[in-house]
Amino acid sequence: MNKKRKLKAFTIIELMVSIFITMIVIASFYKLYDTASKAERSSAIRVSVNLLGEQMLDTISDAVRFIGLNSKAGDFSSYNNSSNDVTTIIRTATASTFSFLSPYGGPITKLAEDADGTYSTCTFKIYNSAAFNGSINSFYLHTQDGIYETKRKVADPEHPGDIGYAVTYGDYTAEFSVTDFESAPKVTSGNCKDIFPAGTLISGTDRLFTLQRGSDESLVLYTQDKTVVDDSTATSNNIVQFNPNTTGQTYKMPHFVINYLVETKEGTGFKREWKDNAQNFRKDIIAVRFGFILVSERDRNKVGTYSGDKNKYCIFGDGSANDCYELDNPNYTVNVFRRVIYLSNHRFLKDAKN
């Protein structure tokens, strides 16, 4: 006699319950993934804004910090209000344009050991010759007796006996002939090792730097030859070039501020004041501060429109005119960048002159 076997299986209710639980688990994992993905996107955008802003901030600061390093106190005697004044250290100091002389490349390196030879033909061994590039065919040596300008001494193969200025470096050794110097150094003869001992600071020659804010919210820092008078005909090299209108650009700079700390005599003391325009006080500038607001228009998270008060971002927060900016889109990533730089070399020259 055959026995019927009972087959066990899930009921419809049990299947529905298990499917429901599975859907809850999947939904929970999706919610977790979506939250993590948005957080990662928001973090990546914020990091990109910070990197771009800090790079521009540091590049501009490096050029501003060494204003006056290669200059001499006599340069202050020629300050005037001419827009084409090519003899001053700071050429333009307005709310949109800051033009100044600064060493090209800043302090580059130092002498690795005492110079060899007899002045004015000296042989120098320097640290890190890779700091030089094709745009530098001379540099300044800073000593206690003055600032010496040196030029590369290289024989011209096409004209034996002539001295050319080709820039080549090898074995960390460079031979230079001192051809000109600033501030009339006291020592103009003798052993090179006594004039240029090991550790002597080397800086690049001056270039004319211009930081300019455009009406289209662009920002550019470019260099030119220091004798330039007509910018329209001069060859310039861009160091910083931020253009919000570039195709595919998702970054904007809706606000930029530059101020100058001017120190002038007042009675028996001194008065300090931050000015938006210091064109008539260029020799009295002892510090420069600049800042900007950088915005990424890539949506982090869609949070909708904002009907309340606008988000206010202030660069220096001291209540000065034109310091703050209001942004009404909460979907954008915003950061404020600022820097205050005291012009130690520039002020030293001013004190020496006075």
Helices and strands as residue ranges (DSSP letters): H 12-65, G 73-78, E 90-93, E 97-103, E 107-110, E 116-118, E 121-125, G 129-131, E 138-143, E 146-152, E 154-155, E 163-164, E 173-182, H 192-195, E 201-204, E 206-213, E 219-224, E 237-242, E 251-266, E 269-275, G 279-284, E 285-296, E 311-314, E 324-327, E 333-342, H 344-353
